[in-house]
Amino acid sequence: MPRTPLPPPPPPEHLWSWPDHESLLAERARAMGELQRRGLSFARLALLWSYGLIATLGWILVSLGLGAFEARNADYVTGVVELVLGLFFLMPAVIGVGFDLARDRTVRGRLDAWAALRPDPGNDHRLRAGGRSAGWLGLSVALCLIGLVLAFTGVGQPGSGGIGETAYLIGTGVIALVIGGLGVLRVRGHQRWAGNVLSPVSLREGGGAHR
């Protein structure tokens, strides 16, 4: 199923086709509302976590491969196969996160373009998305805490656990920390954007002129 394209940025001023100021603000509110939902929806959070799950699966295979080399009668063929399969899962997860970050920059750029068009404090307060921001932040912080526990557990048992088990705990913890940290950064970026761009009309009068 093809992905619905993002709302485009506003056209240059000489190509504006809005018949009046109210129509312009209505189109601005529609485009910014859709862009804001795309940037901070729980579907985006689920997608980010799915990359983490894929990376975790890949790291489990890598850990099994490392463990296969540990025994005296090591099964090197199985170890190599598990390492290759682990990388096969890790690479798409890393690429997916990269595309997700690039898409986030695109969304933020188009939000900035629409916000600079005209001030509209009557609708802009809805774009702050306090509830969704709190949900993203809470879940992301919880994932970071889980990652810390796993990573410190792995670091604290280098002698009791084998190489594979230690690598599994530390690597899984780091993946959880990275995914949770990206979620926290997404929320903090949105909050900074809302504070800087969605300013009271008294600060942006005269068609959005900057100080």
Backbone as JSON, one array per atom type, in Angstrom:
{
  "sequence": "MPRTPLPPPPPPEHLWSWPDHESLLAERARAMGELQRRGLSFARLALLWSYGLIATLGWILVSLGLGAFEARNADYVTGVVELVLGLFFLMPAVIGVGFDLARDRTVRGRLDAWAALRPDPGNDHRLRAGGRSAGWLGLSVALCLIGLVLAFTGVGQPGSGGIGETAYLIGTGVIALVIGGLGVLRVRGHQRWAGNVLSPVSLREGGGAHR",
  "N": [[0.85, -1.19, 0.0], [0.76, 2.15, -1.0], [2.51, 4.9, 0.51], [0.92, 7.76, 1.87], [1.58, 10.9, 0.48], [3.47, 13.64, 1.96], [2.0, 16.81, 2.96], [2.6, 19.48, 0.69], [5.11, 22.16, 0.7], [4.25, 25.68, 1.16], [3.32, 27.6, -1.77], [5.36, 29.95, -3.71], [4.99, 33.51, -3.05], [4.07, 34.99, -5.29], [2.62, 33.13, -6.62], [0.41, 32.57, -5.18], [-2.9, 31.42, -4.69], [-5.01, 31.82, -3.04], [-8.16, 33.13, -2.27], [-8.74, 34.96, -0.21], [-7.72, 36.21, 3.05], [-8.67, 34.52, 5.06], [-9.0, 32.07, 3.74], [-6.36, 31.47, 3.18], [-5.34, 31.12, 5.79], [-6.87, 28.93, 6.55], [-5.93, 26.9, 4.83], [-3.29, 26.87, 5.67], [-3.63, 26.0, 8.33], [-4.68, 23.44, 7.87], [-2.58, 22.14, 6.45], [-0.43, 22.35, 8.29], [-1.5, 21.03, 10.49], [-1.72, 18.39, 9.52], [0.97, 17.83, 8.92], [2.1, 18.05, 11.48], [0.82, 15.93, 12.79], [1.9, 13.81, 11.35], [4.56, 14.01, 12.12], [4.63, 13.54, 14.87], [3.12, 11.33, 15.62], [1.63, 8.38, 17.1], [1.91, 6.26, 15.44], [4.31, 6.84, 14.14], [5.99, 6.54, 16.33], [5.65, 3.81, 16.83], [6.76, 2.83, 14.48], [9.43, 3.64, 14.78], [10.13, 2.12, 17.02], [9.83, -0.39, 15.9], [12.03, -0.55, 14.22], [13.95, -0.72, 16.19], [13.29, -3.24, 17.27], [13.87, -4.92, 15.1], [16.61, -4.44, 14.89], [17.37, -5.47, 17.35], [16.75, -8.19, 17.04], [18.63, -8.78, 15.05], [20.97, -8.31, 16.54], [20.77, -10.29, 18.48], [21.26, -12.57, 16.92], [23.9, -11.98, 16.17], [25.09, -12.12, 18.69], [24.69, -14.82, 19.3], [26.3, -15.88, 17.33], [28.83, -14.97, 18.17], [28.96, -16.36, 20.55], [29.16, -18.94, 19.58], [31.79, -19.22, 18.81], [33.05, -19.48, 21.16], [33.19, -21.88, 22.58], [35.23, -24.81, 23.26], [35.16, -26.83, 21.33], [34.4, -25.39, 18.91], [31.74, -24.38, 16.77], [32.36, -23.21, 13.94], [31.24, -22.73, 11.45], [28.47, -22.47, 11.91], [28.62, -20.25, 13.59], [29.61, -18.23, 11.86], [27.52, -18.11, 9.99], [25.43, -17.19, 11.64], [26.45, -14.69, 12.39], [26.48, -13.38, 9.9], [23.74, -13.43, 9.25], [22.84, -11.86, 11.37], [23.95, -9.33, 10.76], [22.53, -8.94, 8.44], [20.0, -8.31, 9.39], [20.55, -6.11, 11.0], [21.51, -4.03, 9.32], [19.28, -3.11, 7.62], [17.72, -2.0, 9.69], [19.3, 0.12, 10.65], [19.45, 1.68, 8.32], [16.74, 2.25, 8.01], [16.23, 3.85, 10.29], [17.82, 6.03, 9.59], [16.45, 7.0, 7.29], [14.08, 7.7, 8.58], [14.91, 9.8, 10.24], [15.65, 11.63, 8.27], [13.17, 12.09, 7.07], [11.88, 13.31, 9.19], [13.28, 15.74, 9.32], [12.43, 16.83, 6.91], [9.66, 17.15, 7.39], [9.8, 19.01, 9.5], [10.97, 21.2, 8.18], [8.94, 21.89, 6.35], [6.88, 22.53, 8.08], [7.99, 24.83, 9.24], [8.03, 26.49, 6.99], [5.28, 26.85, 6.41], [4.47, 27.98, 8.84], [5.79, 30.43, 8.79], [4.32, 31.8, 6.98], [1.93, 33.23, 7.73], [0.83, 34.61, 10.85], [-1.17, 32.74, 13.15], [-2.58, 32.49, 15.81], [-4.98, 31.47, 16.8], [-5.3, 28.86, 15.85], [-2.81, 27.73, 16.18], [-2.27, 26.89, 18.78], [-3.21, 24.3, 18.96], [-1.32, 22.81, 17.72], [0.7, 22.28, 19.47], [0.45, 19.87, 20.77], [0.35, 18.61, 23.38], [-0.53, 16.29, 24.8], [0.21, 14.1, 23.13], [2.95, 14.56, 23.04], [3.64, 14.13, 25.72], [3.01, 11.41, 25.93], [4.81, 10.24, 24.05], [7.22, 11.03, 25.29], [7.11, 9.78, 27.84], [7.02, 7.0, 27.18], [9.42, 6.78, 25.75], [11.38, 7.49, 27.64], [10.97, 5.4, 29.47], [11.84, 3.25, 27.88], [14.52, 3.94, 27.61], [15.37, 3.6, 30.27], [15.03, 0.84, 30.59], [16.95, 0.0, 28.74], [19.29, 0.97, 30.0], [19.34, -0.65, 32.31], [19.68, -3.22, 31.17], [22.16, -2.88, 29.84], [23.95, -2.24, 31.96], [23.67, -4.55, 33.42], [24.87, -6.39, 31.71], [27.48, -5.34, 31.64], [28.21, -5.72, 34.27], [28.61, -8.43, 34.62], [30.93, -9.73, 33.43], [32.54, -11.93, 33.97], [30.91, -14.01, 34.85], [29.04, -14.57, 32.83], [29.03, -15.8, 29.45], [30.81, -14.76, 26.43], [28.94, -14.36, 24.39], [26.49, -14.02, 25.82], [27.06, -11.77, 27.38], [27.58, -9.88, 25.36], [25.07, -9.87, 24.18], [23.4, -8.72, 26.21], [24.6, -6.17, 26.65], [24.58, -5.08, 24.03], [21.81, -5.17, 23.36], [20.85, -3.49, 25.33], [22.08, -1.07, 24.57], [20.87, -0.64, 22.08], [18.2, -0.24, 22.88], [18.58, 2.09, 24.38], [19.4, 3.87, 22.36], [17.14, 3.96, 20.62], [15.16, 4.82, 22.45], [16.37, 7.24, 23.19], [16.3, 8.65, 20.75], [13.56, 9.02, 20.54], [13.11, 10.71, 22.77], [14.62, 12.94, 21.95], [13.15, 13.65, 19.71], [10.75, 14.58, 20.87], [11.72, 16.71, 22.46], [12.76, 18.32, 20.44], [10.38, 19.0, 19.11], [9.08, 20.44, 21.13], [10.83, 22.62, 21.47], [10.6, 23.7, 18.91], [7.87, 24.41, 18.91], [7.88, 26.35, 20.93], [9.5, 28.31, 19.8], [8.5, 28.9, 17.23], [5.66, 28.86, 17.21], [4.67, 31.4, 18.25], [3.2, 33.99, 20.35], [0.84, 36.24, 18.85], [1.51, 38.86, 19.2], [4.24, 38.97, 19.04], [4.72, 38.46, 16.43], [3.58, 40.18, 14.58], [2.46, 42.03, 11.7], [2.43, 40.33, 9.45], [4.06, 38.22, 10.14], [6.61, 39.18, 10.57], [10.05, 39.2, 11.51], [11.89, 39.95, 14.5]],
  "CA": [[0.0, 0.0, 0.0], [1.64, 3.29, -1.08], [2.42, 5.86, 1.6], [0.35, 9.05, 1.5], [2.65, 11.91, 0.49], [3.36, 14.76, 2.89], [1.53, 18.07, 2.38], [3.73, 20.23, 0.13], [5.32, 23.49, 1.29], [3.43, 26.7, 0.49], [3.92, 28.11, -3.02], [5.87, 31.33, -3.61], [3.92, 34.51, -2.89], [3.5, 35.42, -6.56], [1.75, 32.07, -7.14], [-0.7, 32.33, -4.26], [-4.23, 31.4, -5.32], [-6.05, 31.95, -2.02], [-8.96, 34.33, -2.58], [-8.76, 35.91, 0.89], [-6.85, 35.89, 4.17], [-9.24, 33.38, 5.78], [-8.69, 30.86, 2.98], [-4.93, 31.21, 3.38], [-5.16, 30.57, 7.13], [-7.47, 27.6, 6.59], [-5.0, 25.98, 4.18], [-2.14, 26.78, 6.58], [-4.0, 25.15, 9.47], [-4.82, 22.06, 7.4], [-1.27, 21.58, 6.14], [0.38, 22.22, 9.5], [-2.08, 19.98, 11.33], [-1.35, 17.09, 8.96], [2.41, 17.65, 9.11], [2.36, 17.83, 12.9], [0.4, 14.56, 13.11], [2.88, 12.89, 10.75], [5.83, 14.08, 12.81], [4.58, 13.15, 16.28], [2.03, 10.38, 15.81], [2.04, 7.13, 17.73], [2.34, 5.37, 14.36], [5.74, 7.09, 13.97], [6.68, 5.93, 17.47], [5.65, 2.36, 16.61], [7.73, 2.56, 13.41], [10.76, 3.78, 15.37], [10.37, 0.94, 17.87], [9.98, -1.57, 15.05], [13.44, -0.58, 13.82], [14.68, -1.24, 17.34], [13.05, -4.69, 17.38], [14.63, -5.58, 14.03], [18.02, -4.37, 15.28], [17.57, -6.4, 18.47], [16.8, -9.53, 16.46], [19.94, -8.93, 14.42], [22.02, -8.4, 17.56], [20.66, -11.63, 19.09], [21.98, -13.49, 16.04], [25.32, -11.69, 16.31], [25.53, -12.65, 19.99], [24.77, -16.28, 19.17], [27.49, -16.17, 16.53], [29.99, -14.8, 19.03], [28.98, -17.47, 21.51], [29.54, -20.17, 18.9], [33.25, -19.28, 18.75], [33.58, -19.49, 22.51], [33.41, -23.24, 23.08], [36.48, -25.46, 22.82], [34.83, -27.46, 20.05], [33.56, -24.34, 18.33], [31.09, -24.62, 15.48], [32.67, -21.97, 13.26], [30.31, -22.52, 10.33], [27.23, -21.91, 12.48], [28.92, -18.9, 14.07], [29.71, -17.31, 10.72], [26.17, -17.93, 9.44], [24.67, -16.34, 12.57], [26.96, -13.33, 12.27], [26.01, -12.82, 8.62], [22.3, -13.17, 9.38], [22.67, -10.73, 12.27], [24.2, -8.11, 9.99], [21.44, -8.83, 7.47], [18.89, -7.63, 10.07], [21.0, -4.83, 11.56], [21.68, -2.99, 8.3], [18.01, -2.43, 7.3], [17.26, -1.2, 10.83], [20.08, 1.36, 10.65], [19.01, 2.46, 7.16], [15.4, 2.73, 8.31], [16.34, 4.98, 11.22], [18.34, 7.16, 8.82], [15.34, 7.55, 6.5], [13.13, 8.3, 9.51], [15.45, 11.09, 10.64], [15.56, 12.52, 7.11], [11.76, 12.46, 6.92], [11.58, 14.26, 10.26], [13.81, 17.05, 8.91], [11.54, 17.34, 5.86], [8.44, 17.6, 8.05], [10.08, 20.24, 10.25], [11.17, 22.28, 7.24], [7.66, 22.33, 5.79], [6.17, 23.22, 9.16], [8.56, 26.17, 9.35], [7.61, 27.28, 5.83], [3.88, 27.22, 6.59], [4.35, 28.86, 10.01], [6.27, 31.76, 8.43], [3.42, 32.4, 6.01], [1.09, 34.18, 8.45], [0.54, 34.19, 12.23], [-2.53, 32.25, 13.36], [-2.6, 31.97, 17.18], [-6.21, 30.76, 17.08], [-5.13, 27.44, 15.54], [-1.48, 27.22, 16.49], [-2.18, 26.22, 20.09], [-3.49, 22.87, 18.78], [-0.13, 22.15, 17.19], [1.66, 21.98, 20.54], [0.31, 18.42, 20.98], [0.85, 18.29, 24.72], [-0.83, 14.9, 25.17], [1.07, 13.19, 22.38], [4.34, 14.77, 23.48], [3.82, 13.46, 27.01], [3.03, 9.97, 25.67], [6.11, 9.92, 23.44], [8.3, 11.22, 26.26], [7.03, 8.75, 28.86], [7.42, 5.7, 26.63], [10.83, 6.82, 25.36], [12.18, 7.46, 28.87], [10.88, 4.04, 29.99], [12.71, 2.4, 27.07], [15.91, 4.26, 27.99], [15.66, 2.97, 31.56], [15.21, -0.59, 30.32], [18.25, -0.14, 28.1], [20.33, 1.15, 31.02], [19.38, -1.84, 33.16], [20.28, -4.32, 30.41], [23.57, -2.6, 29.57], [24.71, -2.36, 33.2], [23.68, -5.97, 33.78], [25.91, -7.02, 30.9], [28.81, -4.87, 32.07], [28.5, -6.2, 35.6], [28.82, -9.88, 34.7], [31.85, -10.2, 32.39], [33.14, -13.21, 34.3], [29.91, -15.06, 35.05], [28.39, -14.91, 31.57], [29.91, -15.97, 28.31], [30.93, -13.61, 25.53], [27.68, -14.16, 23.7], [25.47, -13.47, 26.72], [27.45, -10.4, 27.73], [27.36, -9.05, 24.18], [23.62, -9.73, 23.99], [22.84, -7.77, 27.19], [25.1, -4.82, 26.4], [24.1, -4.61, 22.73], [20.36, -4.92, 23.43], [20.67, -2.28, 26.13], [22.47, 0.09, 23.78], [19.82, -0.42, 21.07], [17.05, 0.37, 23.57], [18.96, 3.46, 24.71], [19.42, 4.68, 21.14], [15.76, 4.17, 20.16], [14.51, 5.68, 23.42], [16.96, 8.57, 23.1], [15.77, 9.31, 19.56], [12.21, 9.46, 20.88], [13.22, 11.88, 23.65], [15.08, 14.06, 21.13], [12.03, 14.07, 18.86], [9.83, 15.38, 21.69], [12.38, 17.95, 22.83], [12.8, 19.15, 19.23], [9.04, 19.54, 18.88], [8.8, 21.45, 22.15], [11.6, 23.81, 21.13], [9.99, 24.28, 17.72], [6.61, 25.05, 19.3], [8.17, 27.55, 21.69], [10.15, 29.33, 18.97], [7.74, 29.23, 16.02], [4.26, 29.12, 17.53], [4.76, 32.51, 19.2], [2.0, 34.84, 20.42], [0.72, 37.13, 17.68], [2.15, 40.13, 19.5], [5.65, 38.87, 18.65], [4.87, 38.17, 15.0], [2.64, 40.98, 13.84], [2.98, 42.51, 10.44], [2.63, 39.26, 8.49], [5.11, 37.29, 10.55], [7.95, 39.78, 10.5], [10.93, 38.83, 12.61], [12.49, 41.08, 15.18]],
  "C": [[0.89, 1.25, 0.0], [1.42, 4.26, 0.08], [1.84, 7.17, 1.09], [1.42, 10.12, 1.55], [2.39, 13.0, 1.52], [2.72, 15.96, 2.2], [2.71, 18.88, 1.86], [3.95, 21.54, 0.87], [4.45, 24.52, 0.58], [4.11, 27.19, -0.78], [4.51, 29.5, -2.79], [4.73, 32.35, -3.63], [3.28, 34.9, -4.21], [2.6, 34.35, -7.2], [0.59, 31.76, -6.2], [-2.03, 32.39, -5.0], [-5.35, 31.5, -4.28], [-6.84, 33.23, -2.25], [-8.95, 35.37, -1.46], [-7.88, 35.39, 2.02], [-7.35, 34.66, 4.92], [-8.95, 32.07, 5.06], [-7.22, 30.47, 3.16], [-4.7, 30.56, 4.75], [-5.76, 29.17, 7.25], [-6.55, 26.56, 5.95], [-3.75, 25.79, 5.04], [-2.45, 25.85, 7.74], [-4.12, 23.68, 9.05], [-3.45, 21.41, 7.18], [-0.44, 21.36, 7.4], [-0.17, 21.15, 10.43], [-1.7, 18.59, 10.84], [0.14, 16.82, 9.15], [2.75, 17.36, 10.57], [1.95, 16.42, 13.32], [1.4, 13.55, 12.53], [4.18, 12.86, 11.55], [5.81, 13.53, 14.22], [3.39, 12.23, 16.54], [2.55, 9.12, 16.5], [2.38, 6.07, 16.68], [3.83, 5.57, 14.08], [6.55, 6.49, 15.11], [6.77, 4.42, 17.29], [6.66, 1.99, 15.51], [9.16, 2.64, 13.95], [11.1, 2.56, 16.23], [10.52, -0.32, 17.04], [11.4, -1.68, 14.52], [14.3, -1.12, 14.96], [14.51, -2.73, 17.51], [13.83, -5.45, 16.32], [16.11, -5.58, 14.38], [18.31, -5.34, 16.42], [17.63, -7.84, 17.97], [18.15, -9.78, 15.8], [21.05, -9.09, 15.45], [21.96, -9.74, 18.31], [21.43, -12.64, 18.24], [23.48, -13.25, 16.11], [25.86, -12.26, 17.61], [25.64, -14.16, 19.97], [26.01, -16.67, 18.37], [28.76, -16.01, 17.34], [30.11, -15.93, 20.04], [29.42, -18.78, 20.87], [31.06, -20.32, 18.8], [33.89, -19.49, 20.12], [33.95, -20.88, 23.0], [34.71, -23.82, 22.53], [36.27, -26.14, 21.48], [33.88, -26.52, 19.29], [33.01, -24.76, 16.98], [31.23, -23.33, 14.66], [31.69, -21.68, 12.12], [29.01, -21.9, 10.83], [27.46, -20.48, 12.96], [28.97, -17.89, 12.96], [28.32, -17.04, 10.13], [25.34, -17.01, 10.33], [25.15, -14.9, 12.52], [26.46, -12.65, 10.99], [24.52, -12.5, 8.69], [22.04, -11.99, 10.3], [22.9, -9.41, 11.57], [23.11, -7.86, 8.97], [20.24, -8.11, 8.09], [19.32, -6.25, 10.58], [21.05, -3.73, 10.51], [20.36, -2.34, 7.91], [17.48, -1.57, 8.44], [17.99, 0.14, 10.87], [19.64, 2.27, 9.5], [17.62, 3.05, 7.42], [15.41, 3.91, 9.26], [16.86, 6.21, 10.49], [17.25, 7.81, 7.97], [14.32, 8.25, 7.4], [13.61, 9.68, 9.96], [15.38, 12.1, 9.49], [14.13, 12.99, 6.9], [11.36, 13.48, 7.99], [12.08, 15.65, 9.92], [12.93, 17.67, 7.82], [10.25, 17.9, 6.46], [8.68, 18.92, 8.77], [10.3, 21.42, 9.31], [9.86, 22.79, 6.65], [6.79, 22.99, 6.84], [6.67, 24.65, 9.3], [8.08, 27.06, 8.2], [6.16, 27.74, 5.98], [3.71, 28.18, 7.77], [4.78, 30.28, 9.67], [5.32, 32.5, 7.5], [2.58, 33.52, 6.63], [0.97, 33.71, 9.9], [-0.92, 33.75, 12.35], [-2.63, 31.65, 14.77], [-3.87, 31.21, 17.52], [-6.12, 29.27, 16.82], [-3.8, 26.87, 16.0], [-1.39, 26.51, 17.83], [-2.45, 24.73, 19.98], [-2.26, 22.1, 18.32], [0.9, 21.81, 18.26], [1.61, 20.52, 20.95], [0.87, 17.99, 22.33], [0.64, 16.85, 25.12], [0.07, 13.92, 24.45], [2.54, 13.33, 22.78], [4.61, 14.05, 24.79], [3.86, 11.94, 26.83], [4.35, 9.52, 25.07], [7.22, 9.97, 24.48], [8.29, 10.12, 27.31], [7.49, 7.4, 28.37], [8.9, 5.67, 26.27], [11.74, 6.77, 26.59], [12.16, 6.06, 29.47], [11.79, 3.09, 29.21], [14.19, 2.67, 27.38], [16.29, 3.6, 29.31], [15.86, 1.46, 31.41], [16.57, -0.85, 29.69], [19.4, 0.0, 29.08], [20.48, -0.09, 31.9], [20.05, -3.0, 32.44], [21.78, -4.1, 30.19], [24.42, -2.76, 30.83], [24.74, -3.8, 33.7], [24.76, -6.7, 33.0], [27.3, -6.62, 31.32], [29.19, -5.48, 33.4], [28.75, -7.69, 35.71], [29.8, -10.39, 33.64], [32.44, -11.56, 32.69], [32.14, -14.34, 34.39], [29.23, -15.48, 33.76], [29.4, -15.07, 30.46], [29.95, -14.72, 27.46], [29.61, -13.31, 24.85], [26.62, -13.54, 24.57], [25.78, -12.03, 27.1], [27.2, -9.45, 26.56], [25.87, -8.82, 23.95], [23.04, -8.67, 24.92], [23.3, -6.35, 26.89], [24.55, -4.27, 25.09], [22.61, -4.3, 22.74], [20.08, -3.67, 24.25], [21.01, -1.02, 25.35], [21.41, 0.4, 22.72], [18.61, 0.25, 21.71], [17.35, 1.81, 23.94], [18.91, 4.37, 23.49], [18.0, 4.99, 20.67], [15.01, 5.08, 21.13], [15.05, 7.1, 23.37], [16.48, 9.34, 21.88], [14.35, 9.81, 19.81], [12.22, 10.69, 21.77], [13.65, 13.11, 22.84], [13.97, 14.57, 20.21], [11.08, 14.97, 19.64], [10.46, 16.72, 22.04], [12.49, 18.89, 21.62], [11.45, 19.77, 18.94], [8.72, 20.64, 19.88], [9.57, 22.74, 21.88], [11.0, 24.51, 19.91], [8.71, 25.03, 18.09], [6.86, 26.34, 20.07], [8.74, 28.67, 20.84], [9.27, 29.81, 17.82], [6.3, 29.6, 16.32], [4.19, 30.2, 18.6], [3.43, 33.24, 19.28], [2.0, 35.83, 19.27], [1.41, 38.47, 17.94], [3.62, 40.15, 19.11], [5.82, 38.72, 17.16], [3.87, 38.97, 14.18], [3.29, 41.47, 12.55], [3.3, 41.42, 9.47], [3.77, 38.36, 8.84], [6.49, 37.86, 10.48], [8.76, 39.41, 11.72], [11.53, 40.09, 13.22], [13.94, 41.24, 14.73]]
}
